[in-house]
Amino acid sequence: MPTTVVDRARTPVNRPVEGVVMQALMSLSFADPTEIREFPHGRLELFDLHGSAAGRFVLEPGWHWAEDMAPLVGTASCQQRHVGYVLTGNLQVSMDNGAHGVIKAGEMLHIEPGHDARVLGNEPVTVLDFADVAAYATRATALHATP
C-alpha cells in the first residue's frame, strides 16, 4: 500500500484528513477561568484547554487537605497527580508511603496520587497545576462509577 504524505502546514485546521492528528492552537488568560471550584480555605480556578484542564490553586493559611478536602472527595488522601509551579507560599506535602517535604514559592513540583498537604505559615499558597486537574474537588465515587 502506498504511503500518503500530508503537508500539515497546508492542511486547514477545520478540514480533518483521515489518519492525521489535527493540530490546534489555543491560548487563555489566567484572568478568565473556565470554572471556579470553591472549597474550605481555598479554590481551584480551572482552564479548559480542549479537553485537558490546567488549574490555579489558591490555598489560604489554615488549608489542610485532610480536613478541608477529604470530607468533600471521600478518600483518605489526595488521589490527584500534580505537576506544577508554586507562585506563592509554602506547601508541606506528606506521601502515604511516609516521604514528606516542603515545596516553596519559585519551585516546580511533581506529586503523585496518595498524599496529604497543608499550607505552612500565614501566606496563601498559589500553584499553577498543569496535570489534568478536571476531576479535582469532586467526589471519588463519581470518578470510579461503573456503567
N, C-alpha and C positions, 0 to 999 in steps of 0.2 A: 504494500500500500504506500503510495507516495506521501511524503511529508509536506504539509502546507505551512508556510511561514507567514505569520501575520505581523505587519509592522504596527506595533501597539501605539506608536506616536501618531499614526494616521487613522487609527480606529476611533470613531466617535464614541464618547463615553455613553451616549444614550442609545447606541445600537449594539446589542450583545452579539458576539460572534461565538458560535458553538465551540466548546473546548478551550476557550480563552477566559482567564480570570480577569474580570473588569477592574480597572484601576479607578480610584476615586480620590478626590482631594476635598478636604473639609477643614474648616477652622471654626473655633468657638471662642468666645470671650469668657474669662472667669467672672465677669460682671453679670453674666446672664445664664445661670444654671438651668438645665432642663427640668430638674426636680430638686426639691429640698426636703430631706427627711430629718425631722427634729426628734430628739430623744433626750432623756435626763442629762443635763450638763453638757449638751453638745448638739451638733448637727452634721449631716453629710449633704454636701451640695453635689449633685450628680450632673454629669455632662455626657449626653448620649452621642457617641461617635460611630454612627452607622452600625449599631448593634453591640458595640463594646462600650463600656461605661468607665470613664475616668471620674475621680472624685476629689473634692477638697473637704477634709475633715477639719472641723473647728471644735476642739475639746476644751471645755472650761476647767479651771482649777477645781479639784474635787472629783473630776470624772474618773470612774474606775469601771472597767469592763464588767467585772464580776457582779457589781452592784447595779450598774445602770443599763447594761445590755443583756446579761444572761436571762433576767426575767422576761425580757421582750422576745428574744430569739429561741429560748428554751433549750440551750445547750450549756454544758458546764464550762466550756472555754470557747473562744472565738474560732470558728471554722473557716474564716475567710483568709485567703492569701493576700498579702500586701506587698507591693513593690512601689516605692515612692521616695519622696524628698520632704524632710522636715523644714518648714519655713520658720516656725517659732516654737519656743518652749522645749521641755524635756519630757520624754516619754519612757517610763520604765516598763519593760516587757519581760514576762516570765513564761517560758515554754512549758508545756505539760511534762516534758522529759527532765525538767529541773534547770535547764540553761536559762540564764537571765542576763539582762544588761540595760543600759540607759542609752537611748538614742536622742541626740541633741540637735538643736537648730543648726542647719548647714550640713547635716549628714543625710546620706541616702540610706534607705532601709529595704530589707527583704525579710519578711516574716512569713513563715509557713503556717498553715492551719494548726490549731492546738495551742493557743496561747491566751494569756491574760495580759492586760495593760492598764496603766494608770498615769495620770498627769502628775508630775512632780513639781512642787513649788507653786508660786502664785501667778505664773504667766500661762495664758492659754497655749495649747499645742495646735499648730496648724500643719496639716500634712497634705501634700499632693500625692494621690494614690493612682497609679496607672495600671494596676491589676484590675481585672473586670469586677468592679465593686457593685454591680447592679443588684445583687442579692443581699447586700449588707443592710442590717436593721430590718430584716424580715424574718418571720417565724421559720425555724429549721424544718418543721413538719411540712410546710408548704414547699420547701425546696426539694424534699425527698418523697413527695407524694407519688403513689403508683396510679397508673391509669385505670 
